[in-house]
Amino acid sequence: MIELPALSGKAALVTGASRGIGYGVAEALVARGDRVVITGRNEDALKEAVERLGADRVIGVAGKAHDLAHQTEAVERAMEAFGRVDFLVNNAGTNPVFGPIADVDLDVARKVFETNVISALGFAQKTWHAWQRENGGAIVNIASVAGLAPSPFIGAYGVSKAAMINLTQQLAHEFAPKVRVNAIAPAVVKTKFAEALYEGREAEAAAAYPLGRLGVPSDIGGAAAFLTSEQSDWVTGQTLVVDGGIFLNAGVG
């Protein structure tokens, strides 16, 4: 369990946070004193994450991100336990298909959009109505560099993340001035979710990055902490690319 600082008086909801990027975000928020509700599909993994983060400040709510009842329960649990939901970090996502988008099963594509985009909108709506509309706060959507440029073999995922970036702008416009809404677009981060992109060839994959390594969850956690802090009070509707410099290679032959 991490060493806990004094309480900040703020509370957050982080989806898909039993491991990987979501866990890294929750860890960063707890480390500065926030209380946090984390969600995830696997109840056992969620319980383990709560124990590591600190059960006196973190609550786990198991369920599927696209399930409306789960969204409602997560927000209600945050309000019951903490009395507020200052920050929402939409991290839950899926990418069950790898291959040309010309051959993607449309039902699979619908699942990708339901989890990656529609669920983020649902959580944003519920958090807005429960607390943020009257009290303010911030939302961070975890997008991807795949939403900024074509990404061979993960096209459906990339298109969904492009939609999430536009959703970020729409919400930022509608929720201003009370709530700031931004996105983070990571490149490859070392998580179980992204293993297929580097497993067995990490050194080769990392060599393409100007900073010489792949990302780790704490890289994204730090960015999310910034975008939910007073230091970013004049930032909204933006997508922060956290990519180890990989986009610097664009156009280099």
TAFENTA-V911369 format. One record per residue. N is the residue number from 0. RES is the residue in three letters. SS is DSSP state (hx for helix, st for strand, lp for the rest). PHI is phi in whole degrees, 0 to 359 (* if undefined). NEAR is the number of other ideal C-beta (glycine too) atoms within 8 Angstrom. Layout:
N & RES & SS & PHI & NEAR
N & RES & SS & PHI & NEAR
This chain:
0 & MET & lp & * & 7
1 & ILE & lp & 286 & 9
2 & GLU & lp & 287 & 4
3 & LEU & lp & 263 & 9
4 & PRO & lp & 274 & 7
5 & ALA & lp & 296 & 4
6 & LEU & lp & 296 & 7
7 & SER & lp & 274 & 7
8 & GLY & lp & 89 & 4
9 & LYS & lp & 252 & 10
10 & ALA & st & 224 & 14
11 & ALA & st & 225 & 16
12 & LEU & st & 236 & 17
13 & VAL & st & 239 & 16
14 & THR & lp & 271 & 16
15 & GLY & lp & 59 & 13
16 & ALA & lp & 242 & 16
17 & SER & lp & 284 & 14
18 & ARG & lp & 197 & 10
19 & GLY & hx & 61 & 11
20 & ILE & hx & 300 & 15
21 & GLY & hx & 300 & 18
22 & TYR & hx & 295 & 14
23 & GLY & hx & 299 & 14
24 & VAL & hx & 293 & 19
25 & ALA & hx & 301 & 17
26 & GLU & hx & 298 & 13
27 & ALA & hx & 294 & 13
28 & LEU & hx & 289 & 17
29 & VAL & hx & 297 & 16
30 & ALA & hx & 296 & 8
31 & ARG & lp & 260 & 10
32 & GLY & lp & 110 & 11
33 & ASP & lp & 284 & 13
34 & ARG & st & 264 & 11
35 & VAL & st & 221 & 16
36 & VAL & st & 260 & 17
37 & ILE & st & 245 & 20
38 & THR & st & 239 & 17
39 & GLY & st & 181 & 16
40 & ARG & lp & 281 & 7
41 & ASN & lp & 267 & 8
42 & GLU & hx & 295 & 8
43 & ASP & hx & 294 & 6
44 & ALA & hx & 296 & 10
45 & LEU & hx & 293 & 15
46 & LYS & hx & 298 & 9
47 & GLU & hx & 297 & 9
48 & ALA & hx & 296 & 17
49 & VAL & hx & 299 & 13
50 & GLU & hx & 296 & 8
51 & ARG & hx & 292 & 8
52 & LEU & hx & 281 & 16
53 & GLY & lp & 121 & 11
54 & ALA & lp & 293 & 7
55 & ASP & lp & 279 & 5
56 & ARG & lp & 232 & 11
57 & VAL & st & 233 & 15
58 & ILE & st & 239 & 10
59 & GLY & st & 254 & 14
60 & VAL & st & 232 & 12
61 & ALA & st & 277 & 9
62 & GLY & lp & 161 & 11
63 & LYS & lp & 269 & 7
64 & ALA & lp & 302 & 15
65 & HIS & lp & 278 & 9
66 & ASP & lp & 281 & 8
67 & LEU & hx & 300 & 7
68 & ALA & hx & 295 & 7
69 & HIS & hx & 294 & 12
70 & GLN & hx & 302 & 13
71 & THR & hx & 298 & 9
72 & GLU & hx & 298 & 10
73 & ALA & hx & 298 & 15
74 & VAL & hx & 292 & 14
75 & GLU & hx & 296 & 9
76 & ARG & hx & 296 & 11
77 & ALA & hx & 296 & 15
78 & MET & hx & 292 & 12
79 & GLU & hx & 293 & 6
80 & ALA & hx & 279 & 9
81 & PHE & hx & 245 & 10
82 & GLY & lp & 77 & 5
83 & ARG & lp & 191 & 10
84 & VAL & lp & 220 & 17
85 & ASP & lp & 289 & 14
86 & PHE & st & 232 & 15
87 & LEU & st & 239 & 15
88 & VAL & st & 241 & 18
89 & ASN & st & 274 & 14
90 & ASN & lp & 249 & 12
91 & ALA & lp & 305 & 13
92 & GLY & lp & 200 & 12
93 & THR & lp & 215 & 8
94 & ASN & lp & 209 & 10
95 & PRO & lp & 277 & 6
96 & VAL & lp & 228 & 12
97 & PHE & lp & 225 & 6
98 & GLY & st & 159 & 6
99 & PRO & lp & 300 & 8
100 & ILE & hx & 291 & 7
101 & ALA & hx & 297 & 4
102 & ASP & hx & 249 & 5
103 & VAL & lp & 293 & 12
104 & ASP & lp & 292 & 6
105 & LEU & hx & 294 & 6
106 & ASP & hx & 293 & 6
107 & VAL & hx & 293 & 11
108 & ALA & hx & 300 & 11
109 & ARG & hx & 297 & 8
110 & LYS & hx & 297 & 10
111 & VAL & hx & 299 & 15
112 & PHE & hx & 292 & 11
113 & GLU & hx & 299 & 10
114 & THR & hx & 280 & 14
115 & ASN & hx & 277 & 14
116 & VAL & hx & 243 & 12
117 & ILE & hx & 296 & 9
118 & SER & hx & 295 & 15
119 & ALA & hx & 298 & 14
120 & LEU & hx & 296 & 10
121 & GLY & hx & 299 & 11
122 & PHE & hx & 297 & 16
123 & ALA & hx & 296 & 13
124 & GLN & hx & 299 & 8
125 & LYS & hx & 291 & 11
126 & THR & hx & 292 & 15
127 & TRP & hx & 302 & 11
128 & HIS & hx & 288 & 6
129 & ALA & hx & 283 & 11
130 & TRP & hx & 210 & 12
131 & GLN & hx & 291 & 16
132 & ARG & hx & 304 & 8
133 & GLU & hx & 266 & 5
134 & ASN & hx & 242 & 9
135 & GLY & lp & 84 & 6
136 & GLY & st & 148 & 14
137 & ALA & st & 210 & 13
138 & ILE & st & 237 & 18
139 & VAL & st & 234 & 16
140 & ASN & st & 257 & 15
141 & ILE & st & 274 & 16
142 & ALA & lp & 264 & 12
143 & SER & lp & 188 & 11
144 & VAL & hx & 297 & 13
145 & ALA & hx & 294 & 10
146 & GLY & hx & 272 & 14
147 & LEU & lp & 251 & 11
148 & ALA & lp & 203 & 7
149 & PRO & lp & 303 & 5
150 & SER & lp & 230 & 10
151 & PRO & lp & 305 & 6
152 & PHE & lp & 79 & 7
153 & ILE & st & 231 & 11
154 & GLY & hx & 299 & 12
155 & ALA & hx & 297 & 13
156 & TYR & hx & 298 & 15
157 & GLY & hx & 298 & 13
158 & VAL & hx & 296 & 10
159 & SER & hx & 294 & 14
160 & LYS & hx & 286 & 14
161 & ALA & hx & 297 & 10
162 & ALA & hx & 296 & 12
163 & MET & hx & 294 & 16
164 & ILE & hx & 295 & 15
165 & ASN & hx & 292 & 8
166 & LEU & hx & 301 & 12
167 & THR & hx & 303 & 16
168 & GLN & hx & 293 & 9
169 & GLN & hx & 298 & 8
170 & LEU & hx & 294 & 13
171 & ALA & hx & 300 & 13
172 & HIS & hx & 291 & 8
173 & GLU & hx & 284 & 6
174 & PHE & hx & 271 & 12
175 & ALA & lp & 291 & 9
176 & PRO & lp & 267 & 2
177 & LYS & lp & 292 & 10
178 & VAL & st & 235 & 13
179 & ARG & st & 268 & 14
180 & VAL & st & 229 & 15
181 & ASN & st & 224 & 18
182 & ALA & st & 234 & 14
183 & ILE & st & 240 & 15
184 & ALA & st & 245 & 15
185 & PRO & st & 281 & 14
186 & ALA & lp & 272 & 12
187 & VAL & lp & 288 & 10
188 & VAL & st & 248 & 14
189 & LYS & lp & 287 & 10
190 & THR & lp & 221 & 10
191 & LYS & lp & 299 & 6
192 & PHE & lp & 301 & 8
193 & ALA & lp & 258 & 10
194 & GLU & hx & 307 & 8
195 & ALA & hx & 299 & 6
196 & LEU & hx & 274 & 7
197 & TYR & lp & 216 & 13
198 & GLU & lp & 302 & 7
199 & GLY & lp & 80 & 4
200 & ARG & lp & 213 & 7
201 & GLU & hx & 299 & 10
202 & ALA & hx & 299 & 6
203 & GLU & hx & 295 & 7
204 & ALA & hx & 295 & 11
205 & ALA & hx & 292 & 11
206 & ALA & hx & 297 & 7
207 & ALA & lp & 283 & 7
208 & TYR & lp & 267 & 13
209 & PRO & lp & 306 & 8
210 & LEU & lp & 276 & 6
211 & GLY & lp & 79 & 7
212 & ARG & lp & 205 & 7
213 & LEU & lp & 279 & 13
214 & GLY & st & 284 & 14
215 & VAL & lp & 232 & 8
216 & PRO & hx & 307 & 15
217 & SER & hx & 294 & 9
218 & ASP & hx & 298 & 12
219 & ILE & hx & 281 & 16
220 & GLY & hx & 300 & 15
221 & GLY & hx & 296 & 9
222 & ALA & hx & 294 & 11
223 & ALA & hx & 293 & 15
224 & ALA & hx & 298 & 12
225 & PHE & hx & 297 & 9
226 & LEU & hx & 288 & 14
227 & THR & lp & 248 & 13
228 & SER & lp & 247 & 8
229 & GLU & hx & 294 & 4
230 & GLN & hx & 293 & 5
231 & SER & hx & 246 & 12
232 & ASP & lp & 298 & 6
233 & TRP & lp & 248 & 4
234 & VAL & lp & 238 & 8
235 & THR & lp & 206 & 9
236 & GLY & lp & 76 & 8
237 & GLN & lp & 255 & 7
238 & THR & st & 244 & 11
239 & LEU & st & 272 & 10
240 & VAL & st & 276 & 8
241 & VAL & st & 239 & 12
242 & ASP & lp & 225 & 12
243 & GLY & lp & 61 & 12
244 & GLY & lp & 88 & 9
245 & ILE & hx & 299 & 11
246 & PHE & hx & 289 & 11
247 & LEU & hx & 295 & 6
248 & ASN & hx & 276 & 9
249 & ALA & lp & 299 & 6
250 & GLY & lp & 85 & 4
251 & VAL & lp & 272 & 4
252 & GLY & lp & 266 & 2
